[in-house]
Amino acid sequence: MQYETDMETYLRLKQCLSEIYPQVEVTLLKSDPMLKKLGFVETVPCKIELNITKAQRDKIRDMVLQFEINAFNTIDGKYPPENSMEYKNYYKYGWIFDFL
């Protein structure tokens, strides 16, 4: 699957997926840093490819959705403490659900 995104998202996705699901390969196909250098854009645009199957994508989405469920499933119904491991996982990886 190919995506058009920015360099920051590519680097973040590459790091996060390598931590939670290293079987998926994230490859930078092309980027244009000159657009940022010349001031035309605020972030470097790029095109990336994910070597991922539909089943793997669904598994990753389920995994990061579970991070959110675990983080906000508190006894008192209030926001979770920011230092809890469940919240840290949600904060670090939760955005991947929307990306995929």
ChimeraX attribute file (.defattr): number of C-alpha atoms within 10 A of each C-alpha:
attribute: neighborCount
match mode: 1-to-1
recipient: residues
	/A:1	11
	/A:2	13
	/A:3	15
	/A:4	14
	/A:5	16
	/A:6	17
	/A:7	20
	/A:8	13
	/A:9	16
	/A:10	21
	/A:11	13
	/A:12	14
	/A:13	18
	/A:14	18
	/A:15	13
	/A:16	15
	/A:17	17
	/A:18	14
	/A:19	11
	/A:20	14
	/A:21	13
	/A:22	12
	/A:23	12
	/A:24	17
	/A:25	13
	/A:26	21
	/A:27	15
	/A:28	16
	/A:29	12
	/A:30	13
	/A:31	16
	/A:32	14
	/A:33	14
	/A:34	12
	/A:35	14
	/A:36	13
	/A:37	12
	/A:38	9
	/A:39	9
	/A:40	10
	/A:41	12
	/A:42	11
	/A:43	17
	/A:44	18
	/A:45	21
	/A:46	19
	/A:47	17
	/A:48	20
	/A:49	16
	/A:50	17
	/A:51	14
	/A:52	14
	/A:53	11
	/A:54	9
	/A:55	9
	/A:56	14
	/A:57	16
	/A:58	13
	/A:59	13
	/A:60	20
	/A:61	20
	/A:62	12
	/A:63	18
	/A:64	22
	/A:65	18
	/A:66	16
	/A:67	21
	/A:68	18
	/A:69	14
	/A:70	16
	/A:71	21
	/A:72	17
	/A:73	13
	/A:74	12
	/A:75	7
	/A:76	7
	/A:77	8
	/A:78	9
	/A:79	11
	/A:80	18
	/A:81	13
	/A:82	11
	/A:83	8
	/A:84	10
	/A:85	14
	/A:86	19
	/A:87	21
	/A:88	17
	/A:89	17
	/A:90	20
	/A:91	15
	/A:92	13
	/A:93	23
	/A:94	19
	/A:95	14
	/A:96	19
	/A:97	15
	/A:98	8
	/A:99	11
	/A:100	12
